[in-house]
Amino acid sequence: MPDLTMSLLQAGYRVHYEDRALAYTEAPMNARGLMRQRFRWSFGILQAVWKHRIAFWRGGTLGWIALPNILIFPNAVAAGLAVH
């Protein structure tokens, strides 16, 4: 999903948050499955950021807000969890 959102932003569309949206998914059955899922998600996000890296230099919402947030926030959370 991050790749689709980044593509839409690069194409000049606006993306809005919808708090009434519903999504259905399958949950991992155990902690090992959860860790594998989180790793896949993190790797996928990094791939999407790499694919759209030119946006850092173009500016706009994607380059100045979205991509830096994607790179900083998960790492800050992971560092916080590692410390505690």
C-alpha positions as CSV (number, residue, x, y, z in Angstrom):
1,M,0.0,0.0,0.0
2,P,2.8,2.5,0.7
3,D,3.9,2.2,-2.9
4,L,0.5,3.0,-4.3
5,T,0.2,6.0,-1.9
6,M,3.6,7.3,-3.0
7,S,2.8,6.9,-6.6
8,L,-0.5,8.8,-6.2
9,L,1.4,11.7,-4.4
10,Q,4.1,11.8,-7.1
11,A,1.4,12.0,-9.7
12,G,0.0,15.1,-8.0
13,Y,-3.1,13.6,-6.3
14,R,-4.0,14.4,-2.7
15,V,-4.3,11.5,-0.3
16,H,-6.6,11.9,2.8
17,Y,-7.0,9.9,5.9
18,E,-10.4,8.2,6.3
19,D,-11.2,7.2,9.8
20,R,-14.3,5.2,8.8
21,A,-12.5,2.9,6.4
22,L,-12.6,-0.8,7.1
23,A,-10.0,-3.3,6.2
24,Y,-10.0,-7.1,6.8
25,T,-6.8,-9.1,7.2
26,E,-5.5,-12.3,8.7
27,A,-3.6,-12.1,11.9
28,P,-0.5,-14.2,12.6
29,M,-1.1,-17.2,14.8
30,N,1.9,-16.8,17.0
31,A,4.7,-14.4,18.0
32,R,7.1,-15.8,15.3
33,G,4.5,-15.2,12.6
34,L,4.0,-11.7,13.9
35,M,7.7,-11.0,13.8
36,R,7.9,-12.4,10.2
37,Q,5.0,-10.2,9.2
38,R,6.5,-7.1,10.7
39,F,9.8,-7.8,8.9
40,R,8.0,-8.2,5.6
41,W,6.1,-4.9,6.1
42,S,9.3,-3.1,7.1
43,F,11.2,-4.5,4.1
44,G,8.4,-3.6,1.8
45,I,8.3,0.0,3.0
46,L,12.0,0.3,2.5
47,Q,11.7,-1.0,-1.0
48,A,8.9,1.6,-1.7
49,V,11.1,4.4,-0.2
50,W,14.0,3.4,-2.4
51,K,11.8,3.2,-5.5
52,H,10.5,6.8,-4.9
53,R,13.8,8.2,-3.5
54,I,13.8,11.0,-6.2
55,A,10.9,12.5,-4.3
56,F,13.3,13.6,-1.6
57,W,14.8,16.1,-4.0
58,R,11.6,17.2,-5.7
59,G,10.1,18.3,-2.4
60,G,6.3,18.5,-1.9
61,T,4.3,16.4,0.6
62,L,5.9,13.2,-0.4
63,G,9.5,14.4,-0.3
64,W,9.4,16.7,2.7
65,I,6.9,15.0,5.0
66,A,6.0,11.4,4.1
67,L,9.3,9.8,3.2
68,P,11.3,11.3,6.1
69,N,8.5,10.3,8.5
70,I,8.6,6.7,7.1
71,L,12.4,6.5,7.6
72,I,12.5,8.2,11.1
73,F,9.4,7.0,13.0
74,P,9.8,3.2,12.7
75,N,13.5,3.4,13.6
76,A,12.7,5.6,16.7
77,V,10.0,3.2,17.8
78,A,12.4,0.2,17.4
79,A,15.1,2.0,19.3
80,G,12.7,2.8,22.1
81,L,11.6,-0.8,22.3
82,A,15.2,-2.0,22.4
83,V,16.1,0.3,25.2
84,H,13.1,-0.7,27.5
